[in-house]
């Protein structure tokens, strides 16, 4: 089981990351960094507008995040 950390953008998209940074108040917020393996993006209706990006697989296939939509 993997713990996920939340982040919401100014535009309203919500993310869950397996990596985080520690905020001044002691809470943890999701972030993409060199150790990130999993990113879940929620943009709209959680029942149909969710994407899972597995960075580990992208690295094996030598893909960039933008190229995932083309597959």
C-alpha positions as CSV (number, residue, x, y, z in Angstrom):
1,X,0.0,0.0,0.0
2,X,1.3,3.5,-0.9
3,X,0.4,6.7,0.9
4,X,-0.7,9.6,-1.3
5,X,-0.5,13.4,-0.7
6,X,-2.9,16.0,-1.9
7,X,-2.3,19.1,-4.0
8,X,-4.8,21.5,-5.6
9,X,-3.9,24.0,-8.3
10,X,-5.2,27.5,-8.7
11,X,-7.1,26.3,-11.8
12,X,-9.0,23.7,-9.7
13,X,-7.3,20.5,-10.8
14,X,-6.6,18.2,-7.9
15,X,-3.6,15.8,-7.6
16,X,-2.5,12.9,-5.4
17,X,1.2,12.2,-5.4
18,X,3.4,9.6,-3.7
19,X,5.9,12.3,-2.9
20,X,5.5,15.4,-0.7
21,X,7.1,18.4,0.9
22,X,6.6,19.4,4.4
23,X,4.8,22.7,4.9
24,X,5.7,25.2,7.6
25,X,2.6,24.1,9.6
26,X,3.9,20.5,9.6
27,X,1.4,19.2,7.1
28,X,2.5,17.4,3.9
29,X,1.6,18.5,0.4
30,X,2.0,16.5,-2.7
31,X,4.7,17.4,-5.2
32,X,6.5,16.1,-8.2
33,X,10.2,15.5,-7.8
34,X,12.9,13.0,-8.8
35,X,11.5,10.3,-6.6
36,X,7.9,10.6,-7.8
37,X,6.5,7.3,-9.2
38,X,2.7,7.9,-9.2
39,X,0.5,10.9,-10.0
40,X,-3.3,10.8,-9.9
41,X,-5.0,13.8,-11.6
42,X,-8.6,14.7,-10.9
43,X,-10.0,17.5,-13.1
44,X,-13.8,17.6,-12.9
45,X,-16.0,14.6,-12.1
46,X,-14.0,12.1,-10.0
47,X,-16.1,9.3,-11.5
48,X,-14.9,9.9,-15.0
49,X,-12.2,12.6,-15.1
50,X,-9.3,10.9,-13.4
51,X,-5.9,10.0,-14.9
52,X,-3.1,7.9,-13.3
53,X,0.5,8.6,-14.5
54,X,3.1,6.1,-13.6
55,X,6.4,7.9,-14.0
56,X,8.4,4.7,-13.5
57,X,6.9,3.2,-16.7
58,X,7.3,6.4,-18.6
59,X,11.0,6.4,-17.8
60,X,11.3,2.8,-19.1
61,X,9.6,3.8,-22.3
62,X,11.5,7.1,-22.5
63,X,8.3,9.2,-22.6
64,X,7.5,12.7,-21.4
65,X,4.2,13.4,-19.6
66,X,2.7,15.2,-22.7
67,X,3.3,12.1,-24.8
68,X,1.0,10.0,-22.7
69,X,-2.1,11.5,-24.2
70,X,-1.0,10.4,-27.7
71,X,-1.1,6.7,-26.8
